[in-house]
Amino acid sequence: MYSPKLFKYLDEHHDIDFIYLTWRENLDEPNRPRIDDTFATPGGDAPQIIEIINYIHDNGPEQLRNDLSHRGIPHVGNLAPRTLIAFRHRDADSVDAALFLKSQLQQVGSMLRICDNTPLTAPIYTVYYHDIQEIPNDDEYSLRGRRYLVGLASLPKSHDKVAVRTLEDYASRYISWYFEHEQSRGTGLLNDAESLVSAAFHAPEPLAEFLGTEPDAAELDTFKRQLARIIDADDVPQHLIGEILKNDPLFASACRKNVYTELDERYAKYEQDKKDHIALTLAGQEQRLHDVKSAIVNKEAALASLEQRQAQYRQQLDYAKEQLKSIEQETQQLKEQSEQTLERLSQDAALRLGLKTVVSAVAQLQSQPVNLQSDPAMQVIETTDVQRPLPDVLAYNLEMLGVRSMQKGVSLQPFATLLARCRAVTSLFAVDSNIAMQVANAWSFAISGMPAYRIDASQGHVDSTSVLAAIKQCPSSIIVLDGVLDTVGEALLFSLTRQDIKKTLIFPVGAYANLSLIAPEVWESMLLVPSEHLVVLPAEPHPLQHCAEVSPVKPQNSAQVVSELDDLVGTLADAVPLKSLAHLASLHAATKGLGGAHVWLQYQLAVRTNAAQDAKHAQALCGRLGSVDTVQALLAALDGHHHVR
């Protein structure tokens, strides 16, 4: 490990503490590898040393700025070519550090301070702990003497900047910059230094342009409040003006020009000298021009040829510009055509589904009607008659059938109450297929003490007459119509919405994207039940409850519905048809005052608007009713497929 060249190099360079070494194999003495002469050519193949100083504090940027400008930052030894000063934790694995060149910091004893020529801001780099290497120290208990290097050949890209100078530096340099900025714009200068400083402080708009980066809100607020205190004082602090005059010769010159009128004479003399110099130069050029006139005469023919070629080139350039303009127009047309093609493809997807439904309906008329059968959705189990309200019994039965809410501290009671109340609005309910059977059976046992019945309407050639006949023959008042929504049975849905069906129909939803292909008018008679927080878990068989007395569904109070309709018209009339608003008003009136009713209203507005337009418009309309956080998952599932009329 001994190298005379190494020690000689260190002896001649007292201002460095670290160098890169490259080892090579010593075939004569394998136990004594040699050192390549990489340190003798600084800036050659060896990368620059990057030292990192640990100066992390709770108020990192402010502490860094104040200490660099005043008392200094502790540091032992010579500065590396590049120095990172870590001033705050970024996360558990990394820190944020400001980068300084060696010329931007001065070392006074064992303290580092910022140099006068250092910019107001420094770039911020993220450094991971695993890239930081601690340099061994003879005194392992000395925290002051510990030093660290960044084990990277180059730094990643800077992601931000941090202010590294104090407010006084900001103010002084900002005034100088403001003066030059206004002068470049041709703005007239004020009569004295104090007026110019006050004018700069009253013009905060260029501040972000001056800083070169957006300061965080806290620092910007502090800066403006302190400037306000300077403005509100009786006069601008003389020491600040003096500091600006000393550090900005251009600003001082402008101030003197406004104070001492003799500068105008100096400027006039300067202009005259400049004119004399130009005249002398022109005289020399005229002599040269006289000498080359004969040569110009001989080149006139060539010049004429060049002018002709220039005219040709200009014609070619004009032609090329026209061609480019034509190509840009064709490109725009192709872009529009591609967008139209994509739109037609989306329309064709919905059209094919609609045609499939029409063909199926025609096939139904040409074939024998299908004799649909209804089957119990589950086996008959023991029930107990209780004197309790229907929502309480419905919530109990849901829990016994394994339905649970994943929201902490939320029971099934609000869901059951809303579901029971909505029966006064419609008899058609779209329910997530994961819980559709449990909802149907819990409701059916609560009302009639028997399981719900299921009709498979997904098979081909199913006409509405057969479905209505099967519904009428079902002994249960709660019926599950399976396969209607997932196959987009739009004709059957329209037929069911026009019937005065006394029984409750539940439509399982498996493919939410297909709901966008259903006509928006269907959702004026059907409710989509919000259930994203409900899951079904395995449950042991338990007796279910049956209401000993179930009150019939009462018609809604028309005055309440009209009142709710008036409120919705003022909010949504410009985007939603009146009959759809009437459906939403009935829902709002039936569930008013219940927890979670707002979510049910947004669900109906979202699914109807998405079917009529798209998810973007649905989100915008739901936003008129409040936060859209509760319907984000639904909109994401619906987005991508739309019903085309």
DRENKE-795693 format. One record per residue (C-alpha): residue in three letters; x, y, z. Coordinates in nm, 3 decimals. Example, Ala and Ser with C-alpha at 12.3 -4.5 7.8 and 13.67 -1.06 7.14 Angstrom:
res; X; Y; Z
ala; 1.230; -0.450; 0.780
ser; 1.367; -0.106; 0.714
This chain:
res; X; Y; Z
met; 0.000; 0.000; 0.000
tyr; 0.302; 0.231; 0.007
ser; 0.347; 0.469; -0.287
pro; 0.611; 0.746; -0.290
lys; 0.418; 0.927; -0.564
leu; 0.106; 0.935; -0.345
phe; 0.283; 1.090; -0.047
lys; 0.465; 1.335; -0.272
tyr; 0.134; 1.441; -0.428
leu; -0.029; 1.490; -0.086
asp; 0.276; 1.688; 0.026
glu; 0.239; 1.925; -0.268
his; -0.139; 1.968; -0.236
his; -0.224; 2.083; 0.115
asp; -0.573; 2.196; 0.017
ile; -0.719; 1.848; -0.046
asp; -0.823; 1.581; 0.202
phe; -0.958; 1.313; -0.036
ile; -0.844; 1.159; -0.362
tyr; -0.958; 0.869; -0.579
leu; -0.711; 0.577; -0.615
thr; -0.707; 0.298; -0.872
trp; -0.538; -0.025; -0.766
arg; -0.371; -0.265; -1.005
glu; -0.231; -0.609; -0.960
asn; 0.139; -0.653; -0.865
leu; 0.245; -0.982; -1.019
asp; 0.589; -0.973; -0.853
glu; 0.448; -0.917; -0.506
pro; 0.080; -1.017; -0.499
asn; 0.042; -0.899; -0.139
arg; 0.148; -0.544; -0.234
pro; -0.086; -0.405; -0.504
arg; 0.023; -0.090; -0.681
ile; -0.152; 0.243; -0.731
asp; -0.224; 0.387; -1.076
asp; -0.131; 0.753; -1.118
thr; -0.494; 0.881; -1.124
phe; -0.438; 1.148; -0.859
ala; -0.163; 1.322; -1.059
thr; -0.412; 1.436; -1.327
pro; -0.694; 1.625; -1.149
gly; -1.008; 1.644; -1.356
gly; -0.896; 1.348; -1.566
asp; -1.056; 1.007; -1.544
ala; -1.119; 1.029; -1.170
pro; -1.463; 1.173; -1.073
gln; -1.487; 1.470; -0.840
ile; -1.512; 1.405; -0.467
ile; -1.858; 1.486; -0.321
glu; -1.859; 1.548; 0.055
ile; -2.188; 1.564; 0.252
ile; -2.224; 1.753; 0.582
asn; -2.490; 1.650; 0.833
tyr; -2.678; 1.968; 0.931
ile; -3.035; 1.841; 0.969
his; -3.271; 2.050; 1.187
asp; -3.645; 2.069; 1.241
asn; -3.663; 2.403; 1.058
gly; -3.406; 2.290; 0.801
pro; -3.410; 2.557; 0.523
glu; -3.436; 2.855; 0.762
gln; -3.165; 2.720; 0.997
leu; -2.934; 2.651; 0.701
arg; -2.986; 3.000; 0.555
asn; -2.934; 3.187; 0.885
asp; -2.627; 2.990; 0.997
leu; -2.453; 3.011; 0.658
ser; -2.497; 3.391; 0.659
his; -2.406; 3.455; 1.026
arg; -2.243; 3.220; 1.274
gly; -2.143; 2.951; 1.022
ile; -2.168; 2.571; 1.002
pro; -1.909; 2.352; 1.180
his; -1.666; 2.179; 0.947
val; -1.319; 2.031; 0.996
gly; -1.066; 1.997; 0.714
asn; -1.043; 2.118; 0.354
leu; -1.354; 2.151; 0.136
ala; -1.412; 1.901; -0.142
pro; -1.474; 2.032; -0.500
arg; -1.845; 1.981; -0.440
thr; -2.014; 1.987; -0.099
leu; -2.368; 1.876; -0.010
ile; -2.521; 2.011; 0.313
ala; -2.806; 1.789; 0.433
phe; -3.070; 2.008; 0.600
arg; -3.381; 1.788; 0.637
his; -3.505; 1.428; 0.627
arg; -3.694; 1.346; 0.307
asp; -3.816; 1.005; 0.428
ala; -3.686; 0.709; 0.628
asp; -3.430; 0.622; 0.360
ser; -3.305; 0.957; 0.231
val; -3.229; 1.321; 0.304
asp; -3.255; 1.648; 0.109
ala; -2.922; 1.832; 0.062
ala; -2.820; 2.164; -0.098
leu; -2.522; 2.155; -0.338
phe; -2.238; 2.412; -0.316
leu; -1.920; 2.446; -0.519
lys; -1.594; 2.501; -0.333
ser; -1.584; 2.861; -0.459
gln; -1.926; 2.936; -0.304
leu; -1.821; 2.863; 0.058
gln; -1.548; 3.017; 0.269
gln; -1.395; 2.847; 0.573
val; -1.315; 3.068; 0.873
gly; -1.143; 2.850; 1.128
ser; -1.368; 2.551; 1.181
met; -1.683; 2.722; 1.047
leu; -1.826; 2.746; 0.692
arg; -1.997; 3.063; 0.569
ile; -2.152; 3.158; 0.239
cys; -1.948; 3.372; -0.006
asp; -2.073; 3.706; -0.139
asn; -2.084; 3.579; -0.497
thr; -2.296; 3.274; -0.411
pro; -2.642; 3.276; -0.581
leu; -2.953; 3.328; -0.371
thr; -3.066; 2.968; -0.425
ala; -2.895; 2.630; -0.439
pro; -3.016; 2.310; -0.611
ile; -3.164; 2.035; -0.391
tyr; -3.061; 1.670; -0.439
thr; -3.204; 1.362; -0.274
val; -2.929; 1.141; -0.124
tyr; -3.004; 0.791; 0.007
tyr; -2.839; 0.671; 0.327
his; -2.693; 0.363; 0.157
asp; -2.495; 0.596; -0.076
ile; -2.332; 0.781; 0.220
gln; -1.996; 0.655; 0.350
glu; -1.849; 0.765; 0.682
ile; -1.473; 0.834; 0.676
pro; -1.295; 0.654; 0.964
asn; -1.163; 0.888; 1.234
asp; -0.892; 0.830; 1.492
asp; -1.120; 0.971; 1.762
glu; -1.431; 0.752; 1.745
tyr; -1.605; 0.959; 2.014
ser; -1.566; 1.294; 1.834
leu; -1.887; 1.400; 1.658
arg; -1.734; 1.728; 1.539
gly; -1.459; 1.557; 1.340
arg; -1.677; 1.301; 1.160
arg; -1.688; 1.339; 0.780
tyr; -1.897; 1.171; 0.512
leu; -1.867; 1.116; 0.137
val; -2.132; 1.036; -0.124
gly; -2.035; 0.713; -0.298
leu; -2.165; 0.821; -0.640
ala; -1.969; 0.918; -0.952
ser; -2.241; 1.171; -1.039
leu; -2.549; 1.311; -0.871
pro; -2.905; 1.247; -0.989
lys; -3.110; 1.530; -1.134
ser; -3.196; 1.815; -0.896
his; -3.570; 1.820; -0.813
asp; -3.599; 2.167; -0.653
lys; -3.412; 2.473; -0.520
val; -3.374; 2.617; -0.169
ala; -3.299; 2.976; -0.068
val; -2.956; 2.993; 0.101
arg; -2.925; 3.365; 0.171
thr; -3.095; 3.580; 0.437
leu; -3.381; 3.826; 0.392
glu; -3.139; 4.121; 0.390
asp; -2.954; 3.965; 0.095
tyr; -3.287; 3.903; -0.078
ala; -3.393; 4.265; -0.030
ser; -3.061; 4.413; -0.143
arg; -3.029; 4.193; -0.452
tyr; -3.398; 4.221; -0.533
ile; -3.376; 4.602; -0.548
ser; -3.077; 4.581; -0.785
trp; -3.251; 4.322; -0.998
tyr; -3.576; 4.524; -0.999
phe; -3.385; 4.833; -1.113
glu; -3.225; 4.645; -1.406
his; -3.557; 4.472; -1.486
glu; -3.748; 4.801; -1.506
gln; -3.467; 4.969; -1.699
ser; -3.472; 4.691; -1.963
arg; -3.846; 4.748; -2.004
gly; -3.790; 5.119; -2.068
thr; -3.972; 5.226; -1.749
gly; -3.883; 5.575; -1.632
leu; -3.659; 5.593; -1.323
leu; -3.769; 5.771; -1.005
asn; -3.599; 6.080; -0.869
asp; -3.417; 5.932; -0.569
ala; -3.298; 5.603; -0.421
glu; -3.560; 5.586; -0.146
ser; -3.847; 5.623; -0.394
leu; -3.702; 5.350; -0.616
val; -3.658; 5.109; -0.322
ser; -4.016; 5.170; -0.202
ala; -4.150; 5.122; -0.555
ala; -3.969; 4.788; -0.581
phe; -4.116; 4.672; -0.251
his; -4.465; 4.769; -0.372
ala; -4.425; 4.555; -0.687
pro; -4.435; 4.192; -0.565
glu; -4.533; 4.044; -0.904
pro; -4.173; 3.995; -1.033
leu; -4.065; 3.825; -0.708
ala; -4.102; 3.467; -0.835
glu; -3.921; 3.562; -1.159
phe; -3.635; 3.711; -0.952
leu; -3.602; 3.407; -0.725
gly; -3.599; 3.162; -1.018
thr; -3.809; 2.922; -0.810
glu; -4.135; 2.921; -0.623
pro; -4.058; 2.961; -0.246
asp; -4.282; 2.767; -0.011
ala; -4.582; 2.951; 0.131
ala; -4.435; 3.000; 0.481
glu; -4.110; 3.158; 0.353
leu; -4.293; 3.381; 0.102
asp; -4.534; 3.500; 0.372
thr; -4.243; 3.584; 0.606
phe; -4.061; 3.770; 0.327
lys; -4.368; 3.981; 0.238
arg; -4.449; 4.062; 0.603
gln; -4.095; 4.182; 0.670
leu; -4.095; 4.391; 0.351
ala; -4.429; 4.539; 0.463
arg; -4.270; 4.650; 0.791
ile; -3.994; 4.823; 0.587
ile; -4.253; 4.996; 0.368
asp; -4.464; 5.113; 0.665
ala; -4.161; 5.270; 0.837
asp; -4.117; 5.650; 0.825
asp; -3.828; 5.616; 0.581
val; -3.642; 5.339; 0.399
pro; -3.349; 5.216; 0.615
gln; -3.038; 5.404; 0.511
his; -2.812; 5.107; 0.574
leu; -3.010; 4.902; 0.316
ile; -2.973; 5.176; 0.053
gly; -2.605; 5.205; 0.136
glu; -2.560; 4.830; 0.097
ile; -2.731; 4.838; -0.244
leu; -2.523; 5.134; -0.363
lys; -2.205; 4.958; -0.255
asn; -2.288; 4.622; -0.416
asp; -2.459; 4.742; -0.737
pro; -2.253; 4.994; -0.939
leu; -2.522; 5.022; -1.208
phe; -2.787; 5.117; -0.954
ala; -2.552; 5.363; -0.784
ser; -2.473; 5.520; -1.123
ala; -2.842; 5.570; -1.193
cys; -2.893; 5.731; -0.852
arg; -2.603; 5.967; -0.909
lys; -2.742; 6.055; -1.250
asn; -3.063; 6.176; -1.087
val; -2.873; 6.371; -0.820
tyr; -2.584; 6.522; -1.019
thr; -2.689; 6.680; -1.346
glu; -2.332; 6.698; -1.468
leu; -2.355; 6.326; -1.552
asp; -2.573; 6.432; -1.846
glu; -2.276; 6.627; -1.982
arg; -2.050; 6.326; -1.938
tyr; -2.299; 6.114; -2.119
ala; -2.318; 6.372; -2.401
lys; -1.938; 6.375; -2.425
tyr; -1.936; 5.997; -2.436
glu; -2.188; 6.007; -2.720
gln; -1.978; 6.263; -2.911
asp; -1.661; 6.055; -2.867
lys; -1.849; 5.755; -2.988
lys; -1.967; 5.946; -3.297
asp; -1.612; 6.067; -3.369
his; -1.485; 5.711; -3.346
ile; -1.755; 5.594; -3.583
ala; -1.670; 5.877; -3.827
leu; -1.303; 5.781; -3.823
thr; -1.390; 5.420; -3.881
leu; -1.620; 5.513; -4.169
ala; -1.340; 5.713; -4.331
gly; -1.115; 5.410; -4.328
gln; -1.395; 5.193; -4.464
glu; -1.456; 5.442; -4.748
gln; -1.092; 5.413; -4.851
arg; -1.121; 5.037; -4.856
leu; -1.447; 5.066; -5.049
his; -1.273; 5.281; -5.310
asp; -1.000; 5.017; -5.347
val; -1.240; 4.733; -5.412
lys; -1.481; 4.911; -5.649
ser; -1.297; 4.782; -5.952
ala; -1.327; 4.428; -5.822
ile; -1.700; 4.479; -5.760
val; -1.750; 4.583; -6.124
asn; -1.590; 4.260; -6.239
lys; -1.818; 4.060; -6.010
glu; -2.147; 4.221; -6.117
ala; -2.225; 3.941; -6.357
ala; -2.166; 3.685; -6.085
leu; -2.380; 3.888; -5.846
ala; -2.664; 3.897; -6.095
ser; -2.642; 3.520; -6.124
leu; -2.647; 3.486; -5.749
glu; -2.951; 3.712; -5.725
gln; -3.128; 3.499; -5.981
arg; -3.046; 3.186; -5.784
gln; -3.162; 3.362; -5.469
ala; -3.496; 3.435; -5.633
gln; -3.524; 3.069; -5.731
tyr; -3.445; 2.963; -5.376
arg; -3.711; 3.199; -5.245
gln; -3.965; 3.048; -5.482
gln; -3.865; 2.700; -5.365
leu; -3.895; 2.814; -5.003
asp; -4.243; 2.955; -5.063
tyr; -4.342; 2.630; -5.235
ala; -4.203; 2.427; -4.945
lys; -4.400; 2.642; -4.699
glu; -4.718; 2.581; -4.897
gln; -4.645; 2.208; -4.904
leu; -4.583; 2.210; -4.528
lys; -4.909; 2.393; -4.469
ser; -5.091; 2.140; -4.688
ile; -4.931; 1.849; -4.499
glu; -5.032; 2.004; -4.165
gln; -5.391; 2.037; -4.290
glu; -5.392; 1.676; -4.408
thr; -5.247; 1.567; -4.074
gln; -5.524; 1.753; -3.892
gln; -5.785; 1.593; -4.117
leu; -5.637; 1.247; -4.054
lys; -5.642; 1.315; -3.681
glu; -6.008; 1.417; -3.696
gln; -6.090; 1.113; -3.910
ser; -5.913; 0.882; -3.663
glu; -6.108; 1.035; -3.375
gln; -6.432; 0.991; -3.571
thr; -6.334; 0.631; -3.650
leu; -6.266; 0.558; -3.283
glu; -6.600; 0.716; -3.193
arg; -6.777; 0.502; -3.456
leu; -6.606; 0.191; -3.320
ser; -6.738; 0.277; -2.973
gln; -7.082; 0.337; -3.123
asp; -7.066; 0.013; -3.321
ala; -6.998; -0.182; -3.002
ala; -7.317; -0.052; -2.847
leu; -7.501; -0.085; -3.180
arg; -7.404; -0.450; -3.208
leu; -7.543; -0.516; -2.861
gly; -7.862; -0.333; -2.955
leu; -7.894; -0.531; -3.279
lys; -7.835; -0.851; -3.086
thr; -8.125; -0.759; -2.860
val; -8.347; -0.676; -3.159
val; -8.257; -1.003; -3.333
ser; -8.332; -1.194; -3.014
ala; -8.668; -1.018; -2.989
val; -8.751; -1.108; -3.352
ala; -8.645; -1.466; -3.286
gln; -8.877; -1.473; -2.988
leu; -9.171; -1.377; -3.209
gln; -9.081; -1.650; -3.458
ser; -9.034; -1.925; -3.198
gln; -9.247; -2.075; -2.927
pro; -9.252; -1.874; -2.601
val; -9.016; -2.009; -2.336
asn; -9.186; -2.144; -2.027
leu; -8.973; -1.985; -1.755
gln; -8.952; -2.150; -1.415
ser; -8.892; -1.981; -1.082
asp; -8.690; -2.156; -0.812
pro; -8.630; -2.071; -0.445
ala; -8.305; -1.876; -0.402
met; -8.225; -2.084; -0.090
gln; -8.372; -2.362; 0.119
val; -8.649; -2.292; 0.366
ile; -8.512; -2.245; 0.718
glu; -8.668; -2.181; 1.057
thr; -8.808; -1.830; 1.117
thr; -8.919; -1.648; 1.430
asp; -9.210; -1.402; 1.431
val; -9.111; -1.075; 1.597
gln; -9.279; -0.742; 1.669
arg; -9.007; -0.522; 1.520
pro; -8.991; -0.267; 1.237
leu; -8.907; -0.403; 0.893
pro; -8.563; -0.226; 0.869
asp; -8.453; -0.383; 1.201
val; -8.557; -0.731; 1.089
leu; -8.397; -0.682; 0.746
ala; -8.064; -0.576; 0.907
tyr; -8.075; -0.879; 1.141
asn; -8.145; -1.124; 0.856
leu; -7.863; -0.977; 0.644
glu; -7.617; -1.028; 0.928
met; -7.735; -1.386; 0.984
leu; -7.681; -1.457; 0.613
gly; -7.315; -1.342; 0.638
val; -7.335; -0.983; 0.510
arg; -7.086; -0.751; 0.686
ser; -6.989; -0.384; 0.651
met; -6.616; -0.321; 0.603
gln; -6.649; 0.032; 0.744
lys; -6.525; 0.037; 1.101
gly; -6.802; 0.099; 1.353
val; -7.082; 0.101; 1.089
ser; -7.369; -0.148; 1.123
leu; -7.610; -0.277; 0.858
gln; -7.899; -0.074; 1.006
pro; -7.854; 0.240; 0.784
phe; -7.831; 0.024; 0.469
ala; -8.145; -0.175; 0.560
thr; -8.340; 0.141; 0.647
leu; -8.254; 0.310; 0.316
leu; -8.340; -0.006; 0.120
ala; -8.681; -0.037; 0.289
arg; -8.758; 0.333; 0.238
cys; -8.669; 0.316; -0.133
arg; -8.948; 0.058; -0.191
ala; -9.185; 0.357; -0.193
val; -8.991; 0.499; -0.491
thr; -8.962; 0.191; -0.717
ser; -8.993; -0.186; -0.725
leu; -8.682; -0.238; -0.945
phe; -8.341; -0.259; -0.772
ala; -7.997; -0.321; -0.930
val; -7.776; -0.489; -0.664
asp; -7.414; -0.608; -0.681
ser; -7.415; -0.981; -0.765
asn; -7.194; -1.056; -0.461
ile; -7.477; -0.971; -0.219
ala; -7.788; -0.977; -0.443
met; -7.911; -1.321; -0.325
gln; -7.849; -1.239; 0.044
val; -8.039; -0.909; 0.012
ala; -8.329; -1.079; -0.166
asn; -8.357; -1.367; 0.088
ala; -8.319; -1.140; 0.393
trp; -8.595; -0.913; 0.258
ser; -8.825; -1.200; 0.160
phe; -8.794; -1.379; 0.499
ala; -8.858; -1.049; 0.679
ile; -9.179; -0.986; 0.481
ser; -9.325; -1.330; 0.412
gly; -9.117; -1.582; 0.607
met; -9.007; -1.763; 0.291
pro; -8.698; -1.741; 0.065
ala; -8.690; -1.521; -0.244
tyr; -8.743; -1.682; -0.586
arg; -8.498; -1.666; -0.879
ile; -8.581; -1.651; -1.249
asp; -8.299; -1.709; -1.502
ala; -8.365; -1.456; -1.780
ser; -8.024; -1.493; -1.945
gln; -8.126; -1.780; -2.174
gly; -8.200; -1.704; -2.539
his; -8.548; -1.620; -2.678
val; -8.684; -1.490; -2.346
asp; -8.974; -1.253; -2.412
ser; -9.131; -1.015; -2.164
thr; -9.458; -1.206; -2.166
ser; -9.290; -1.521; -2.036
val; -9.104; -1.324; -1.771
leu; -9.419; -1.146; -1.652
ala; -9.602; -1.479; -1.636
ala; -9.321; -1.633; -1.429
ile; -9.320; -1.331; -1.193
lys; -9.695; -1.359; -1.143
gln; -9.668; -1.731; -1.057
cys; -9.394; -1.681; -0.794
pro; -9.525; -1.731; -0.438
ser; -9.266; -1.486; -0.297
ser; -9.298; -1.107; -0.319
ile; -8.918; -1.071; -0.368
ile; -8.789; -1.205; -0.703
val; -8.434; -1.215; -0.842
leu; -8.418; -1.169; -1.222
asp; -8.074; -1.303; -1.309
gly; -7.882; -1.220; -1.631
val; -8.087; -0.919; -1.747
leu; -7.834; -0.642; -1.678
asp; -7.518; -0.837; -1.764
thr; -7.659; -0.929; -2.110
val; -7.803; -0.575; -2.158
gly; -8.160; -0.699; -2.200
glu; -8.282; -0.348; -2.278
ala; -8.614; -0.451; -2.437
leu; -8.712; -0.658; -2.130
leu; -8.609; -0.373; -1.897
phe; -8.827; -0.121; -2.084
ser; -9.119; -0.366; -2.070
leu; -9.078; -0.416; -1.692
thr; -9.057; -0.042; -1.624
arg; -9.396; 0.006; -1.795
gln; -9.574; -0.262; -1.584
asp; -9.746; -0.198; -1.253
ile; -9.564; -0.478; -1.075
lys; -9.656; -0.517; -0.708
lys; -9.363; -0.744; -0.635
thr; -9.004; -0.634; -0.571
leu; -8.758; -0.725; -0.850
ile; -8.384; -0.748; -0.784
phe; -8.139; -0.745; -1.078
pro; -7.787; -0.875; -0.997
val; -7.501; -0.663; -1.141
gly; -7.186; -0.852; -1.238
ala; -7.036; -0.641; -1.519
tyr; -7.062; -0.276; -1.415
ala; -6.923; -0.158; -1.751
asn; -7.238; -0.294; -1.921
leu; -7.454; -0.052; -1.718
ser; -7.324; 0.226; -1.946
leu; -7.487; 0.047; -2.243
ile; -7.835; 0.062; -2.092
ala; -8.058; 0.351; -2.199
pro; -8.059; 0.637; -1.945
glu; -8.441; 0.629; -1.945
val; -8.432; 0.288; -1.769
trp; -8.265; 0.450; -1.467
glu; -8.570; 0.674; -1.424
ser; -8.755; 0.367; -1.293
met; -8.471; 0.161; -1.137
leu; -8.235; 0.222; -0.842
leu; -7.869; 0.118; -0.828
val; -7.803; 0.014; -0.465
pro; -7.466; 0.138; -0.324
ser; -7.290; -0.162; -0.167
glu; -6.916; -0.115; -0.224
his; -6.850; -0.143; 0.153
leu; -7.051; -0.467; 0.197
val; -6.907; -0.819; 0.172
val; -7.044; -1.170; 0.229
leu; -6.858; -1.394; 0.473
pro; -6.921; -1.760; 0.560
ala; -7.195; -1.789; 0.825
glu; -7.341; -2.076; 1.027
pro; -7.714; -2.147; 0.971
his; -7.929; -1.946; 1.215
pro; -8.305; -1.893; 1.240
leu; -8.418; -1.578; 1.060
gln; -8.678; -1.329; 1.175
his; -9.018; -1.255; 1.023
cys; -9.217; -0.938; 1.089
ala; -9.544; -1.036; 1.249
glu; -9.700; -0.728; 1.093
val; -9.567; -0.549; 0.783
ser; -9.716; -0.211; 0.696
pro; -9.808; -0.173; 0.328
val; -9.599; 0.058; 0.113
lys; -9.746; 0.407; 0.144
pro; -9.749; 0.650; -0.149
gln; -9.513; 0.944; -0.114
asn; -9.620; 1.287; 0.003
ser; -9.653; 1.487; -0.318
ala; -9.576; 1.816; -0.144
gln; -9.242; 1.681; -0.018
val; -9.153; 1.550; -0.364
val; -9.237; 1.886; -0.524
ser; -9.022; 2.067; -0.266
glu; -8.724; 1.841; -0.336
leu; -8.785; 1.877; -0.711
asp; -8.767; 2.257; -0.682
asp; -8.426; 2.228; -0.512
leu; -8.289; 1.989; -0.775
val; -8.420; 2.201; -1.065
gly; -8.216; 2.494; -0.940
thr; -7.902; 2.276; -0.930
leu; -7.932; 2.032; -1.223
ala; -8.205; 2.153; -1.463
asp; -7.950; 2.263; -1.724
ala; -7.806; 1.910; -1.755
val; -8.072; 1.653; -1.649
pro; -8.424; 1.603; -1.803
leu; -8.718; 1.695; -1.580
lys; -8.855; 1.338; -1.554
ser; -8.514; 1.218; -1.433
leu; -8.512; 1.499; -1.178
ala; -8.858; 1.386; -1.062
his; -8.720; 1.035; -1.001
leu; -8.428; 1.180; -0.802
ala; -8.665; 1.407; -0.608
ser; -8.881; 1.107; -0.509
leu; -8.570; 0.926; -0.386
his; -8.452; 1.230; -0.188
ala; -8.794; 1.280; -0.030
ala; -8.820; 0.912; 0.071
thr; -8.474; 0.901; 0.233
lys; -8.445; 1.255; 0.368
gly; -8.285; 1.270; 0.711
leu; -8.126; 0.922; 0.689
gly; -7.751; 0.871; 0.715
gly; -7.601; 0.783; 0.377
ala; -7.900; 0.911; 0.175
his; -7.675; 1.160; -0.004
val; -7.462; 0.874; -0.141
trp; -7.769; 0.693; -0.280
leu; -7.877; 1.014; -0.458
gln; -7.531; 1.063; -0.613
tyr; -7.527; 0.695; -0.728
gln; -7.849; 0.739; -0.926
leu; -7.731; 1.067; -1.081
ala; -7.392; 0.912; -1.171
val; -7.524; 0.596; -1.342
arg; -7.793; 0.789; -1.534
thr; -7.556; 1.067; -1.654
asn; -7.284; 0.814; -1.749
ala; -7.532; 0.624; -1.965
ala; -7.649; 0.948; -2.132
gln; -7.302; 1.107; -2.174
asp; -6.987; 0.976; -2.001
ala; -6.812; 0.939; -1.665
lys; -6.654; 1.286; -1.689
his; -6.994; 1.457; -1.711
ala; -7.127; 1.228; -1.437
gln; -6.847; 1.331; -1.202
ala; -6.908; 1.701; -1.278
leu; -7.283; 1.676; -1.203
cys; -7.226; 1.475; -0.883
gly; -6.984; 1.748; -0.779
arg; -7.275; 1.993; -0.777
leu; -7.431; 1.788; -0.495
gly; -7.111; 1.769; -0.287
ser; -6.792; 1.565; -0.264
val; -6.754; 1.295; -0.530
asp; -6.526; 1.071; -0.319
thr; -6.811; 0.827; -0.252
val; -6.880; 0.763; -0.623
gln; -6.520; 0.752; -0.754
ala; -6.509; 0.371; -0.752
leu; -6.843; 0.351; -0.936
leu; -6.733; 0.603; -1.202
ala; -6.407; 0.412; -1.256
ala; -6.605; 0.089; -1.311
leu; -6.851; 0.258; -1.549
asp; -6.595; 0.454; -1.754
gly; -6.512; 0.329; -2.103
his; -6.850; 0.216; -2.236
his; -7.144; 0.443; -2.318
his; -7.495; 0.391; -2.448
val; -7.538; 0.547; -2.791
arg; -7.884; 0.663; -2.889
